[in-house]
Amino acid sequence: LSIRRQRQMCIRDRYLAARVPVIVWEESGMASFVNKYKVGICVSSLHEAADIINSMTPNEYIIYQKNVQSIGALISKGIFFLEAIKKAEKLVI
């Protein structure tokens, strides 16, 4: 992984470990994770982020909050890191 990608993942993981929904650029490598686990929003611009946030219902935000609670706990326990190690070991063996 590039240094930039590692830094992005670290930033994302810090927010998620703190149980804070994230906003990421839709073209970033983090977008698939955010969409898959529904832990935030993916946007093409800051204007779009503002529009999405302003039109978000309380129920939509509650869903993000619940999802980020679960994922944040997994990140804090290192579950995703351990899964990555297992995948890497399979590639080597």
Secondary structure, 3 states (H helix, E strand, C coil): CCHHHHHHHHHHHHHHHCCCCEEEECCCCCHHHHHHHCCEEEECCHHHHHHHHHHCCHHHHHHHHHHHHHHHHHHHHCHHHHHHHHHHHHHHC
